[in-house]
Amino acid sequence: MTQYQELEERLNYSFQNKQLIIEALTHKSYKKPYNNERLEFLGDAVLDLIVGEFLFKKFPNSDEGILSKTRASLVNENGFTLIAKRINLGKYLYLSIAEDNNRGREKSSLLSNAFEAIIGAIYIEAGLEIVKDIVISLLNETHAKIDLQSLSRDYKTALQELTQSSHGITPTYELLRSYGPDHQKEFEIAIILHGDTIATAQGKSKKEAQQKAAQIALEKLK
């Protein structure tokens, strides 16, 4: 059994064009004439559409704002990394030795991007209906309960309410560092309460990093 055949069984989908799945699993560090970045771009758009339609039908009485927040909580690096880990996607990636040694198979960014690329590849070969079934199945397996209250939750607001009631103050957010090229910046944010750092997190935007840090802080304080 080849590396990608094992993954196909986890996805419950067998590629006719094996080059598509190989390309979807190939990180740019592997130094081939191809990599998964174009398929990642396509998969991102496909996932936006599928999850948007899924939520539209599942919650017929919810307004656009709530649906947008809920989709954003599913269609992001964290959400896709959870799915990628569930299907053990890191095991199947084609990486350079250096990237592999640098624990690339566990990196959220690589796992999330590869998952998007896999979805893009299935969409190209099988079309929207087939890939939709696969995505919704993976969503339901990964998220035991898809409900608006938990998925659309604004962690910053929740943390502010909690600290105001229990400590009498609200936390402050401090940018620790930003790094990476302009088109792929990463930000690290710390949450300060009573002069102590209670949580840190990284994200592709300051807002994303703040929300991640707030979620971590909530878990700790509760």
URWOMO-V699521 format. One line per field, one symbol per residue. psi: psi as a letter, one per 40 degrees, with the letter a starting at -180 (. if undefined). A space follows every 10 residues. Layout:
psi->???
//
This chain:
psi->hidedddddd efhhhdgddd ddddehidee fieiaedddd dddddddddd ddddddddge eiiddddddd ddedgidddd ddddddefdd deihiidddd dffdeehddd dddddddddd dddddeiddd dddddddddd ddhdhhiddd dehhdddddd ddddddeeii iihhhdiiii idefiiihii hhhfeiheii iiieiddddd dddddddddd d.
//
